[in-house]
């Protein structure tokens, strides 16, 4: 009974004290302290690094509700334009959205991790294939049987490069999905996530590596216009993806005070890749001439190409007298096999479509080829004209004779005169 | 004649009724919580929620006798149900009660708290029909626009 009294008096004291305290409270302080705690929780939600941290914040929200429920009336009137319940609902909504973000980030992390492994595997494979292509190119110069093996290896390398490039682009997409990229400004947390993922997945090196291998591929292979078109398209897509991601990533790295050299290297690597694609057409044309046994000087523009061909034909015209019989063969190889048989149908439309050569330049080349033909086949014109002339005279004579035969003779006609 | 008298009376009643003031009541002007306003360099305070702005230079001069007494100060303001504004700041010896006028606030009452030392940590609470003033950490007063109602010391 004595204990019961003691407990009762303690409870009474607590109740009285709490009533007294609440009577002494300053409403302004209560409201301000609620607002401060609310903001702390709100910032905690934004700055949370993990789901574990977020779950702690959920407890803080519950505590906030419990602590301030006794002041609900005051807060309802003071938290204009919200009230107590709507403020808490807002906070819980922010919490729920952030939880969703983490679930999304976790999924992306897993995806990026998988992609990274695949990219590593393909990088190794590509390096091996590049070495094989180099070796086979050398061997095929000696052993023609190696050519088909070389072609197969080049095709394997091309498809492997394409696959790896797609994976790198997927990785960029996973690090910064399009809705992230189109967003005006990322929150600190989003920036931190992108930064740590980019660091972890060595994104700069992967992009740089992809570009370098594509450039190497162009350097060691001779391609056709269709191949170059598809490589151009790939380069365009890659550059587009990078342009939508790179500036944001550079901004994040700059904010973190990190070295931007690697990011800047990528910009210049894209320029190199672009130049390599441009040069690939000229190099492949030169290679095609070379396959016909025609060794031309290097050229890198329509003007240079026209001049090189013009000078080549002029040299051949000059040498025609010395070469005598072989000049016609050389002309045939150059004009019929190389120019009209390969370069003109395969490359000239590509060069003109891509503004690498003009119609006038093509006509110039063909005019010089025609001049060479006159020299390479000197008798052909002299012999042809009399034959044609004779043929025409014979044809006219035949027609005249036929006409004379058919005309009825009025004197010898069998018709009776009236 | 009788008809004329009735007609005149009716017209007069209608006119008198039409001219009398239209009163809407009851009205409650109270603010649920006091607001703490920082005085700017020109002596103005601005309350955003209730869109209230006024110059405090005269108030601080009246209280401190210093024409620059408003500088760097915070003014605590609350409005009671009737629409009177109660104002106090740290180290004030008086509570100032104003009523709104045409583009102005007119002093309606001034309640003295201390003759010598100003109050510390004052804060208003709305406790209808009164305004509660907490000050000096443990003192409490209930105020109306007419003056102190009750004092309670812990």
HADDOCK unambig.tbl for C-alpha pairs under 7 A between the chains (distance, minus, plus):
assign (segid A and resid 26 and name CA) (segid B and resid 123 and name CA) 6.45 0.50 0.50
assign (segid A and resid 26 and name CA) (segid B and resid 125 and name CA) 6.42 0.50 0.50
assign (segid A and resid 27 and name CA) (segid B and resid 33 and name CA) 6.07 0.50 0.50
assign (segid A and resid 27 and name CA) (segid B and resid 125 and name CA) 5.79 0.50 0.50
assign (segid A and resid 28 and name CA) (segid B and resid 33 and name CA) 5.77 0.50 0.50
assign (segid A and resid 28 and name CA) (segid B and resid 34 and name CA) 6.03 0.50 0.50
assign (segid A and resid 74 and name CA) (segid B and resid 32 and name CA) 6.83 0.50 0.50
assign (segid A and resid 77 and name CA) (segid B and resid 32 and name CA) 5.98 0.50 0.50
assign (segid A and resid 78 and name CA) (segid B and resid 32 and name CA) 6.22 0.50 0.50
assign (segid A and resid 78 and name CA) (segid B and resid 33 and name CA) 6.44 0.50 0.50
